[in-house]
Amino acid sequence: MKNFNLFLLILITFTTFGQNKSNFSLLGKTKDISDGTILLLQNPLSNKFIDSTEVKNNTFIIKTALSNFPTKIILWRDGSTAKSIWVENKKMTFDATDSSFQDAIINGSITDSLATQLRKQTRELKSYEEIVANEIEFVKNNPNNILSAHNLSIMANVFGKKKSTELFNNLSIENKQSHYGKIITNFLNLKLPETPKIGEKYFDFSMNNQKGEEKKLSELDGKVILLEFWASWCLPCRKENPELVSTYVRFKKLGFEIFAVSLDENKENWINAIKKDNLNWKHVSDLNGRNNFAALIYNVNGIPDNILIDKNGVIIGRNLRGEKLNKKLSKILLKSGIEVKQNKNGTSIRVSKSIIWKDESGKELNQSEVKKMLETKMYTPHLDTEKNIIVLKKS
């Protein structure tokens, strides 16, 4: 395992590799992959790796004992390249000789062929409404296929309770009793409010942080809040975290805060990811994975996702990332005469003379008094862009 990817080892804990032979096998052909490269087989339901194989002469074979068929697995080449496959208890093939690893052609699985057809249809559709309608039609027309239960478990909050109940009732008994069927049942039994839209007041909720302390979103009222949905196992989330850290450092002193909701199930993985990525903001999770209560309230279909809330509690944006988020925050938090820059020593704030400085009692301060108080390092500046003042509060 000389080329074993340590990032994956840290990200998700291994279980014992399955060594028993079964009717499931995957014979693979690749291109441009070095001999000795280790491919990892992951169970997405547990987010754990269950087997591994080594590439030799751009070929590999996996034989793994699985308890249920058809079932979804993820074959990882590295920390950013993977292929989702619906496997069945028969011999299957993986061919990436004329394509990228993630676009490999899979043969031997009716379920995977159906999933591939559906993905192709989705790519050809022009609008989100068409995609949703196509998904509904698929689930309706394939009640006996596990793919319908899987897709409905993901899309139920998009379809709405009425349509989801109708589709669920049409599923086979096996699908209703499957892991995905239980997810759908839990969703249908939840009493959820209407998902708040942009321009509406956010819906408050409470959840435990890493220390087991209950925290409410409303505890951050008066700040500009980014309600961030992520998970330790979400590679796109982890990839974006450094930029989000930079945004947080840049705008925190101006009244910006992040309230991060994790869709993790494993508490240790969640906490380790927070530490490893240096995420020094507010964190909560109910450890219910994709069934996270807040994610259901806010109709989160995929992560990373986020909702931007202004200081009055009104939702003003969704899924803002990178420069788009920075520009939005600059517009909200910065006024003429205030400039925020990042340098090697941290973040600097340049304030024009028109800004009024005050202490906590409301007394207006001159430049000499401000300088003396800041030099003690006992006071933190708090900017109020509405009143155009900065209040020095004791740290």
Kinemage of the C-alpha trace (Angstrom):
@kinemage 1
@onewidth
@group {chain A} dominant
@subgroup {mainchain}
@vectorlist {calphas} color= white
{ca met a 1} P 0.000 0.000 0.000
{ca lys a 2} L 2.851 2.319 -0.790
{ca asn a 3} L 0.562 4.802 -2.551
{ca phe a 4} L -2.163 4.688 0.070
{ca asn a 5} L -3.931 8.027 0.411
{ca leu a 6} L -3.478 9.224 3.991
{ca phe a 7} L -6.140 11.894 3.548
{ca leu a 8} L -8.796 9.208 3.156
{ca leu a 9} L -7.449 7.299 6.123
{ca ile a 10} L -7.862 10.376 8.322
{ca leu a 11} L -11.217 11.307 6.838
{ca ile a 12} L -13.108 8.082 7.445
{ca thr a 13} L -12.327 5.219 9.816
{ca phe a 14} L -11.720 1.828 8.286
{ca thr a 15} L -13.651 -1.318 9.118
{ca thr a 16} L -12.099 -4.734 8.647
{ca phe a 17} L -11.753 -5.540 4.974
{ca gly a 18} L -14.103 -8.310 3.834
{ca gln a 19} L -12.133 -11.346 2.690
{ca asn a 20} L -14.960 -13.840 2.076
{ca lys a 21} L -15.836 -14.730 -1.509
{ca ser a 22} L -19.307 -13.886 -2.749
{ca asn a 23} L -21.255 -13.826 -5.978
{ca phe a 24} L -20.328 -10.136 -6.378
{ca ser a 25} L -17.130 -9.338 -8.214
{ca leu a 26} L -15.914 -6.343 -10.180
{ca leu a 27} L -13.234 -6.773 -12.865
{ca gly a 28} L -11.798 -3.393 -13.779
{ca lys a 29} L -9.756 -1.875 -16.585
{ca thr a 30} L -8.253 1.610 -16.264
{ca lys a 31} L -5.757 3.871 -17.986
{ca asp a 32} L -2.814 5.955 -16.779
{ca ile a 33} L -2.956 4.605 -13.224
{ca ser a 34} L 0.382 3.668 -11.666
{ca asp a 35} L 1.030 0.108 -10.538
{ca gly a 36} L 0.525 -0.245 -6.811
{ca thr a 37} L -2.207 2.414 -6.613
{ca ile a 38} L -4.775 1.376 -4.017
{ca leu a 39} L -8.488 1.663 -4.831
{ca leu a 40} L -10.891 1.775 -1.895
{ca leu a 41} L -14.445 0.446 -1.728
{ca gln a 42} L -16.808 2.480 0.482
{ca asn a 43} L -20.257 1.747 1.856
{ca pro a 44} L -22.045 5.144 1.612
{ca leu a 45} L -24.665 4.131 4.191
{ca ser a 46} L -22.027 3.813 6.925
{ca asn a 47} L -19.441 6.121 5.250
{ca lys a 48} L -16.839 3.423 5.990
{ca phe a 49} L -14.427 1.598 3.723
{ca ile a 50} L -15.123 -2.126 3.414
{ca asp a 51} L -12.452 -3.361 0.998
{ca ser a 52} L -9.439 -2.399 -1.083
{ca thr a 53} L -7.638 -3.567 -4.193
{ca glu a 54} L -4.373 -2.822 -5.960
{ca val a 55} L -4.037 -1.738 -9.584
{ca lys a 56} L -1.570 -3.748 -11.695
{ca asn a 57} L -1.064 -3.127 -15.414
{ca asn a 58} L -4.175 -0.916 -15.313
{ca thr a 59} L -6.387 -3.779 -14.164
{ca phe a 60} L -7.929 -4.694 -10.816
{ca ile a 61} L -10.448 -7.104 -9.341
{ca ile a 62} L -12.667 -6.774 -6.278
{ca lys a 63} L -14.511 -9.684 -4.630
{ca thr a 64} L -16.435 -8.575 -1.582
{ca ala a 65} L -19.032 -10.058 0.755
{ca leu a 66} L -22.080 -7.789 0.872
{ca ser a 67} L -25.250 -8.423 2.859
{ca asn a 68} L -27.786 -6.916 0.437
{ca phe a 69} L -28.208 -6.689 -3.319
{ca pro a 70} L -28.654 -4.502 -5.267
{ca thr a 71} L -26.681 -2.041 -3.183
{ca lys a 72} L -24.762 1.155 -3.816
{ca ile a 73} L -21.001 1.318 -3.319
{ca ile a 74} L -18.415 4.012 -4.051
{ca leu a 75} L -15.059 3.118 -5.591
{ca trp a 76} L -12.391 5.711 -4.743
{ca arg a 77} L -9.274 6.308 -6.804
{ca asp a 78} L -8.104 9.185 -4.576
{ca gly a 79} L -9.477 11.918 -2.326
{ca ser a 80} L -11.262 13.692 -5.174
{ca thr a 81} L -12.035 10.985 -7.767
{ca ala a 82} L -14.687 8.333 -7.259
{ca lys a 83} L -17.286 6.254 -9.065
{ca ser a 84} L -20.712 5.388 -7.589
{ca ile a 85} L -21.857 1.924 -8.642
{ca trp a 86} L -25.046 -0.043 -8.041
{ca val a 87} L -23.741 -3.607 -7.625
{ca glu a 88} L -25.669 -6.874 -7.947
{ca asn a 89} L -24.703 -10.394 -6.841
{ca lys a 90} L -23.090 -11.381 -10.122
{ca lys a 91} L -19.925 -10.768 -12.107
{ca met a 92} L -19.604 -7.141 -13.186
{ca thr a 93} L -17.059 -5.154 -15.194
{ca phe a 94} L -15.621 -1.631 -14.892
{ca asp a 95} L -14.136 -0.095 -18.040
{ca ala a 96} L -12.343 3.283 -17.928
{ca thr a 97} L -9.956 2.634 -20.832
{ca asp a 98} L -11.694 5.232 -23.015
{ca ser a 99} L -13.090 7.552 -20.339
{ca ser a 100} L -12.286 9.191 -17.030
{ca phe a 101} L -12.365 7.034 -13.891
{ca gln a 102} L -15.662 8.560 -12.694
{ca asp a 103} L -17.285 8.011 -16.111
{ca ala a 104} L -16.302 4.346 -16.397
{ca ile a 105} L -18.742 2.034 -18.188
{ca ile a 106} L -20.316 -0.533 -15.861
{ca asn a 107} L -21.716 -3.812 -17.189
{ca gly a 108} L -23.529 -6.611 -15.360
{ca ser a 109} L -25.931 -4.584 -13.201
{ca ile a 110} L -29.463 -3.762 -14.360
{ca thr a 111} L -29.829 -1.261 -11.522
{ca asp a 112} L -26.642 0.590 -12.439
{ca ser a 113} L -27.715 0.711 -16.108
{ca leu a 114} L -31.009 2.265 -15.002
{ca ala a 115} L -29.153 4.823 -12.846
{ca thr a 116} L -26.888 5.697 -15.792
{ca gln a 117} L -29.902 6.247 -18.059
{ca leu a 118} L -31.511 8.510 -15.465
{ca arg a 119} L -28.310 10.578 -15.079
{ca lys a 120} L -28.145 10.985 -18.853
{ca gln a 121} L -31.762 12.170 -18.974
{ca thr a 122} L -31.085 14.631 -16.157
{ca arg a 123} L -28.086 16.160 -17.962
{ca glu a 124} L -30.222 16.726 -21.057
{ca leu a 125} L -32.977 18.587 -19.181
{ca lys a 126} L -32.828 22.365 -19.191
{ca ser a 127} L -34.578 23.414 -15.975
{ca tyr a 128} L -34.724 22.367 -12.345
{ca glu a 129} L -38.499 21.940 -12.657
{ca glu a 130} L -37.996 19.462 -15.514
{ca ile a 131} L -35.460 17.502 -13.460
{ca val a 132} L -37.852 17.241 -10.493
{ca ala a 133} L -40.728 16.167 -12.752
{ca asn a 134} L -38.517 13.519 -14.379
{ca glu a 135} L -37.470 12.151 -10.972
{ca ile a 136} L -41.120 11.895 -9.905
{ca glu a 137} L -41.984 10.047 -13.103
{ca phe a 138} L -39.059 7.650 -12.599
{ca val a 139} L -40.055 6.754 -9.039
{ca lys a 140} L -43.679 6.340 -10.113
{ca asn a 141} L -42.784 4.015 -12.991
{ca asn a 142} L -40.219 1.874 -11.132
{ca pro a 143} L -41.828 0.985 -7.769
{ca asn a 144} L -39.963 -2.337 -7.462
{ca asn a 145} L -36.461 -0.989 -8.092
{ca ile a 146} L -34.298 -0.015 -5.122
{ca leu a 147} L -33.170 3.037 -7.091
{ca ser a 148} L -36.660 4.522 -6.689
{ca ala a 149} L -36.500 4.182 -2.895
{ca his a 150} L -32.998 5.663 -2.904
{ca asn a 151} L -33.990 8.652 -5.041
{ca leu a 152} L -37.211 9.282 -3.127
{ca ser a 153} L -35.278 9.281 0.182
{ca ile a 154} L -33.140 12.126 -1.211
{ca met a 155} L -35.866 14.069 -3.031
{ca ala a 156} L -38.834 13.662 -0.657
{ca asn a 157} L -38.442 17.121 0.845
{ca val a 158} L -38.310 18.567 -2.691
{ca phe a 159} L -41.404 16.692 -3.850
{ca gly a 160} L -43.323 17.656 -0.703
{ca lys a 161} L -45.172 15.409 1.742
{ca lys a 162} L -48.302 14.941 -0.343
{ca lys a 163} L -46.524 13.760 -3.506
{ca ser a 164} L -43.913 11.803 -1.523
{ca thr a 165} L -46.640 9.948 0.392
{ca glu a 166} L -48.313 9.035 -2.886
{ca leu a 167} L -45.029 7.767 -4.363
{ca phe a 168} L -44.082 5.902 -1.178
{ca asn a 169} L -47.426 4.102 -1.018
{ca asn a 170} L -46.792 2.877 -4.567
{ca leu a 171} L -43.403 1.308 -3.681
{ca ser a 172} L -42.948 -2.435 -3.245
{ca ile a 173} L -42.974 -3.885 0.263
{ca glu a 174} L -39.225 -4.596 -0.053
{ca asn a 175} L -38.526 -0.975 -0.922
{ca lys a 176} L -40.688 0.308 1.935
{ca gln a 177} L -38.775 -1.876 4.386
{ca ser a 178} L -35.340 -0.973 3.022
{ca his a 179} L -32.914 1.485 4.605
{ca tyr a 180} L -34.115 4.142 2.181
{ca gly a 181} L -37.744 3.306 2.931
{ca lys a 182} L -37.112 3.977 6.606
{ca ile a 183} L -35.590 7.369 5.757
{ca ile a 184} L -38.704 8.243 3.759
{ca thr a 185} L -40.986 7.069 6.570
{ca asn a 186} L -39.121 9.220 9.100
{ca phe a 187} L -39.481 12.232 6.824
{ca leu a 188} L -43.201 11.670 6.269
{ca asn a 189} L -43.736 11.374 10.046
{ca leu a 190} L -41.939 14.647 10.798
{ca lys a 191} L -43.941 17.763 11.508
{ca leu a 192} L -41.968 20.363 9.597
{ca pro a 193} L -42.699 24.037 8.974
{ca glu a 194} L -42.757 25.468 5.485
{ca thr a 195} L -39.222 26.051 4.195
{ca pro a 196} L -38.476 29.786 4.582
{ca lys a 197} L -37.639 31.515 1.308
{ca ile a 198} L -35.337 34.412 0.428
{ca gly a 199} L -36.931 37.588 1.774
{ca glu a 200} L -38.604 35.758 4.665
{ca lys a 201} L -37.640 35.442 8.335
{ca tyr a 202} L -35.449 32.443 9.157
{ca phe a 203} L -36.911 29.501 11.120
{ca asp a 204} L -35.213 29.021 14.477
{ca phe a 205} L -34.032 25.626 15.761
{ca ser a 206} L -31.795 24.229 18.484
{ca met a 207} L -29.215 21.448 18.360
{ca asn a 208} L -26.233 20.256 20.388
{ca asn a 209} L -22.666 21.417 19.763
{ca gln a 210} L -19.514 19.259 19.990
{ca lys a 211} L -19.613 19.449 23.812
{ca gly a 212} L -23.235 18.317 24.013
{ca glu a 213} L -24.474 21.838 24.839
{ca glu a 214} L -27.763 22.925 23.263
{ca lys a 215} L -27.350 25.921 20.973
{ca lys a 216} L -29.975 27.982 19.142
{ca leu a 217} L -29.584 29.758 15.832
{ca ser a 218} L -31.358 32.744 17.409
{ca glu a 219} L -28.451 33.200 19.849
{ca leu a 220} L -26.694 34.964 16.978
{ca asp a 221} L -29.493 37.477 16.351
{ca gly a 222} L -28.136 40.908 15.442
{ca lys a 223} L -25.265 39.440 13.417
{ca val a 224} L -25.060 38.532 9.751
{ca ile a 225} L -25.239 34.723 9.869
{ca leu a 226} L -24.139 32.096 7.393
{ca leu a 227} L -26.137 28.934 8.117
{ca glu a 228} L -23.711 26.400 6.659
{ca phe a 229} L -24.611 22.743 5.918
{ca trp a 230} L -21.663 20.347 5.579
{ca ala a 231} L -20.213 17.028 6.819
{ca ser a 232} L -16.810 15.518 7.529
{ca trp a 233} L -17.354 12.935 4.763
{ca cys a 234} L -18.274 15.584 2.155
{ca leu a 235} L -15.129 16.097 0.055
{ca pro a 236} L -16.412 19.237 -1.753
{ca cys a 237} L -17.199 20.735 1.673
{ca arg a 238} L -13.719 19.971 2.982
{ca lys a 239} L -12.157 21.354 -0.186
{ca glu a 240} L -13.999 24.674 0.245
{ca asn a 241} L -13.286 25.014 3.977
{ca pro a 242} L -9.950 26.905 3.633
{ca glu a 243} L -11.648 29.651 1.613
{ca leu a 244} L -14.525 29.829 4.101
{ca val a 245} L -11.989 30.156 6.928
{ca ser a 246} L -10.454 33.103 5.067
{ca thr a 247} L -13.894 34.720 4.667
{ca tyr a 248} L -14.651 34.218 8.367
{ca val a 249} L -11.375 35.825 9.477
{ca arg a 250} L -11.956 38.721 7.127
{ca phe a 251} L -15.494 39.607 8.246
{ca lys a 252} L -15.830 38.285 11.819
{ca lys a 253} L -14.960 41.613 13.476
{ca leu a 254} L -17.597 43.327 11.363
{ca gly a 255} L -20.479 41.314 12.810
{ca phe a 256} L -20.330 38.126 10.713
{ca glu a 257} L -20.819 34.661 12.210
{ca ile a 258} L -21.116 31.102 10.895
{ca phe a 259} L -23.559 28.563 12.357
{ca ala a 260} L -22.481 25.235 10.853
{ca val a 261} L -24.828 22.250 10.819
{ca ser a 262} L -23.143 18.909 10.194
{ca leu a 263} L -24.883 16.015 8.443
{ca asp a 264} L -22.532 13.592 10.158
{ca glu a 265} L -23.552 10.466 12.038
{ca asn a 266} L -20.180 9.767 13.633
{ca lys a 267} L -19.354 12.327 16.316
{ca glu a 268} L -15.633 11.556 16.361
{ca asn a 269} L -15.303 12.116 12.588
{ca trp a 270} L -17.228 15.389 12.916
{ca ile a 271} L -15.044 16.740 15.743
{ca asn a 272} L -11.812 15.651 14.050
{ca ala a 273} L -12.800 17.427 10.827
{ca ile a 274} L -13.526 20.645 12.742
{ca lys a 275} L -10.073 20.524 14.327
{ca lys a 276} L -8.208 19.466 11.192
{ca asp a 277} L -9.781 22.208 9.038
{ca asn a 278} L -9.465 24.908 11.756
{ca leu a 279} L -13.160 25.761 11.703
{ca asn a 280} L -13.343 28.215 14.600
{ca trp a 281} L -17.043 29.082 14.391
{ca lys a 282} L -20.266 27.717 15.879
{ca his a 283} L -21.007 24.023 15.231
{ca val a 284} L -24.066 21.840 15.870
{ca ser a 285} L -25.385 18.437 14.779
{ca asp a 286} L -28.063 15.951 15.785
{ca leu a 287} L -25.880 13.171 14.256
{ca asn a 288} L -28.781 11.958 12.113
{ca gly a 289} L -26.889 12.235 8.846
{ca arg a 290} L -28.988 13.242 5.853
{ca asn a 291} L -32.041 13.186 8.133
{ca asn a 292} L -30.695 16.152 10.089
{ca phe a 293} L -33.701 18.140 11.324
{ca ala a 294} L -32.380 21.540 10.226
{ca ala a 295} L -31.444 20.166 6.797
{ca leu a 296} L -35.017 18.949 6.363
{ca ile a 297} L -36.445 22.301 7.476
{ca tyr a 298} L -34.286 24.173 4.988
{ca asn a 299} L -34.780 21.673 2.154
{ca val a 300} L -31.099 20.760 1.842
{ca asn a 301} L -30.748 18.302 -1.047
{ca gly a 302} L -26.978 18.275 -1.303
{ca ile a 303} L -23.958 19.660 0.498
{ca pro a 304} L -22.209 22.002 0.729
{ca asp a 305} L -25.194 24.340 0.982
{ca asn a 306} L -25.743 27.524 2.946
{ca ile a 307} L -28.223 30.272 3.760
{ca leu a 308} L -27.225 33.884 4.416
{ca ile a 309} L -29.266 35.734 7.057
{ca asp a 310} L -29.028 39.476 7.686
{ca lys a 311} L -28.882 41.140 11.124
{ca asn a 312} L -32.693 41.454 11.139
{ca gly a 313} L -33.150 37.706 10.695
{ca val a 314} L -34.215 37.885 7.031
{ca ile a 315} L -32.838 35.379 4.514
{ca ile a 316} L -30.972 37.303 1.822
{ca gly a 317} L -29.109 34.610 -0.118
{ca arg a 318} L -28.490 30.911 -0.630
{ca asn a 319} L -25.556 28.740 -1.663
{ca leu a 320} L -23.148 31.680 -1.837
{ca arg a 321} L -19.524 30.615 -2.052
{ca gly a 322} L -16.074 32.081 -2.532
{ca glu a 323} L -15.987 35.494 -4.146
{ca lys a 324} L -19.790 35.693 -4.442
{ca leu a 325} L -20.081 35.357 -0.661
{ca asn a 326} L -17.276 37.869 -0.079
{ca lys a 327} L -18.904 40.442 -2.366
{ca lys a 328} L -22.275 39.986 -0.654
{ca leu a 329} L -20.739 40.381 2.798
{ca ser a 330} L -18.761 43.425 1.678
{ca lys a 331} L -21.945 45.054 0.451
{ca ile a 332} L -23.759 44.321 3.716
{ca leu a 333} L -21.024 44.928 6.276
{ca leu a 334} L -18.767 47.547 4.735
{ca lys a 335} L -19.552 51.209 4.232
{ca ser a 336} L -17.672 53.980 2.562
{ca gly a 337} L -14.622 54.792 4.637
{ca ile a 338} L -14.184 51.237 5.955
{ca glu a 339} L -11.706 48.935 4.266
{ca val a 340} L -10.820 45.369 5.236
{ca lys a 341} L -7.577 43.789 4.048
{ca gln a 342} L -5.760 40.553 4.758
{ca asn a 343} L -2.005 40.489 5.106
{ca lys a 344} L 0.656 38.175 6.509
{ca asn a 345} L -0.023 39.474 10.030
{ca gly a 346} L -3.781 38.848 9.861
{ca thr a 347} L -6.713 41.097 9.055
{ca ser a 348} L -6.483 44.873 9.157
{ca ile a 349} L -9.411 47.290 9.235
{ca arg a 350} L -8.915 50.856 8.008
{ca val a 351} L -11.568 53.229 9.287
{ca ser a 352} L -12.134 56.790 8.091
{ca lys a 353} L -12.271 59.725 10.485
{ca ser a 354} L -16.043 59.963 9.992
{ca ile a 355} L -16.504 56.831 12.098
{ca ile a 356} L -17.318 57.590 15.750
{ca trp a 357} L -15.573 55.565 18.443
{ca lys a 358} L -17.305 54.912 21.778
{ca asp a 359} L -16.756 52.894 24.917
{ca glu a 360} L -19.334 50.497 26.373
{ca ser a 361} L -20.977 53.285 28.389
{ca gly a 362} L -21.633 55.261 25.197
{ca lys a 363} L -18.947 57.874 25.784
{ca glu a 364} L -17.396 59.217 22.566
{ca leu a 365} L -13.648 58.639 22.403
{ca asn a 366} L -10.897 60.699 20.777
{ca gln a 367} L -8.074 59.089 18.767
{ca ser a 368} L -5.661 59.194 21.691
{ca glu a 369} L -8.112 57.373 23.982
{ca val a 370} L -8.835 54.776 21.292
{ca lys a 371} L -5.142 54.128 20.776
{ca lys a 372} L -4.466 53.658 24.503
{ca met a 373} L -7.392 51.256 24.925
{ca leu a 374} L -6.393 49.164 21.919
{ca glu a 375} L -2.765 48.996 23.076
{ca thr a 376} L -3.874 47.320 26.332
{ca lys a 377} L -5.242 44.450 24.186
{ca met a 378} L -8.149 44.268 26.641
{ca tyr a 379} L -10.726 45.716 24.244
{ca thr a 380} L -12.277 44.444 21.023
{ca pro a 381} L -13.810 46.813 18.444
{ca his a 382} L -17.450 46.119 17.482
{ca leu a 383} L -18.628 47.855 14.327
{ca asp a 384} L -22.240 49.059 13.904
{ca thr a 385} L -22.570 49.966 10.227
{ca glu a 386} L -26.094 51.314 10.692
{ca lys a 387} L -25.064 53.900 13.261
{ca asn a 388} L -21.593 54.367 11.772
{ca ile a 389} L -19.915 53.781 15.141
{ca ile a 390} L -17.329 51.439 16.654
{ca val a 391} L -17.759 50.409 20.277
{ca leu a 392} L -14.735 49.196 22.212
{ca lys a 393} L -15.874 46.342 24.434
{ca lys a 394} L -13.841 44.558 27.050
{ca ser a 395} L -12.650 41.211 25.685
